[in-house]
Amino acid sequence: MTLRWLSAGLGAGLGLVILALLILGVVTTSSAQQTPPQPHQASPQQQPAPKPANIDRNGVLMLIRSTLLALDQANKTGNYTVLRDLGAPGFQINTAARLAEIFAKQRGDKLDLSGVAVIDPQLSLLPQIEPNGLLHMAGFFPSVPSQVNFELLFAPVEGQWRVFGVSLSVGQSAPVAPAAPEAAPGKAVVSQKQASPPKPSVPSK
């Protein structure tokens, strides 16, 4: 399932939906979506490809953790002002009240993101610079019983990367073992490893 975004002013090359968020497998979409006029589009062969971002692992961890922990604090307190202030100008067109509305389901489900402070993320999309200049990355935090999947966009603002789009989903982190079969009345459950048959006793001489 394609992750959708909470952001604004995204280029058509990313095909992202404005003011939308995938939370726990449910897509929440703003009733007023903007469709800016699109300039003449070049053919796919002429569009520049994303390029690897020149950022080290520590920088990546700081961006991911600071963003998700800010979201976690906002969800727990109901105050989204700090999260909004940390964003790029394109993110800040969302008021704190609007962010509270968008993240209402996460807040109601009491999703706890505090584990991202101590668990290392696994990246499924290494940091790359999109043709529109945005830093783009994706991955997940493995945990028990669920894992947090994320996809993030950052915009350069005064020499710093600031959050431009965030998308989260929560999924199962590992296969769950099937339940043990129930024993029929009067019968015991036998394990797959069969016990050896009893040996006849030998009378002592």
Residue pairs with C-beta under 8 A, 6 or more apart in sequence:
1 22
1 25
1 169
3 22
3 138
3 149
3 151
3 167
3 169
4 16
4 17
4 20
4 21
4 22
4 27
4 29
4 167
5 16
5 17
5 18
5 20
5 21
5 151
5 153
5 165
5 166
5 167
6 19
6 20
6 21
6 91
6 94
6 99
6 102
6 165
6 166
6 167
7 16
7 18
7 19
7 90
7 91
7 153
7 164
7 165
7 166
8 18
8 19
8 34
8 90
8 91
8 93
8 94
9 36
9 90
9 93
10 16
10 18
10 90
10 132
10 134
10 153
10 164
10 165
11 130
11 131
11 132
12 38
12 41
13 47
13 130
13 131
13 132
14 130
14 132
14 134
14 136
16 165
17 29
17 33
18 30
18 33
18 34
19 29
19 30
19 32
19 33
19 94
19 98
19 102
20 27
20 28
20 29
20 30
20 33
21 27
21 28
21 102
21 103
21 166
21 167
21 168
22 28
22 167
22 168
22 169
23 103
23 105
23 106
23 109
23 111
23 168
23 169
23 170
24 105
24 106
24 109
24 111
24 169
24 170
25 169
25 170
25 171
26 105
28 102
28 105
30 102
47 131
48 131
49 131
50 128
50 129
50 130
50 131
50 136
51 128
51 129
52 126
52 127
52 128
52 129
53 126
53 127
53 128
53 129
53 135
53 137
55 127
55 135
60 123
60 127
60 137
61 120
61 121
63 135
63 137
63 152
63 154
63 161
64 116
64 121
64 137
64 139
64 150
64 152
65 116
65 117
66 86
67 86
67 152
67 163
67 166
68 113
68 116
68 148
68 150
68 168
69 113
69 114
69 116
69 117
70 82
70 83
70 86
71 83
71 103
71 113
71 166
71 168
72 112
72 113
72 114
72 116
73 82
73 83
74 80
74 82
74 83
74 99
74 100
74 103
75 103
75 106
75 107
75 111
75 113
76 107
78 100
78 107
79 96
80 96
80 97
80 99
80 100
80 103
81 96
83 99
84 91
84 92
84 94
84 95
84 96
84 99
85 92
86 162
86 163
87 94
87 162
87 163
87 164
88 154
88 155
88 157
88 162
88 163
88 164
89 155
89 157
90 155
90 164
91 155
91 162
91 163
91 164
91 165
94 102
100 107
106 168
111 170
113 148
115 141
115 143
115 148
116 141
116 148
119 141
119 142
119 143
121 139
121 140
121 141
121 150
122 139
122 140
122 141
122 142
123 137
123 138
123 139
124 138
124 139
124 140
125 136
125 137
125 138
125 139
125 151
126 137
127 135
127 136
127 137
128 135
128 136
128 137
129 135
129 136
130 136
130 153
133 155
133 156
134 153
134 154
134 155
134 164
134 165
135 153
135 154
135 155
135 156
135 161
136 151
136 152
136 153
137 151
137 152
138 149
138 150
138 151
138 152
139 149
139 150
140 147
140 148
140 149
140 150
140 171
141 147
141 148
141 150
142 173
142 174
143 173
144 173
144 174
145 172
145 173
146 170
146 171
146 172
146 173
147 170
147 171
147 172
147 173
148 168
148 169
148 170
149 168
149 169
149 170
149 171
150 166
150 167
150 168
151 165
151 166
151 167
152 163
152 165
152 166
152 167
153 163
153 164
153 165
153 166
154 161
154 162
154 163
154 164
155 161
155 162
155 164
156 162
180 189
181 189
182 189
183 189
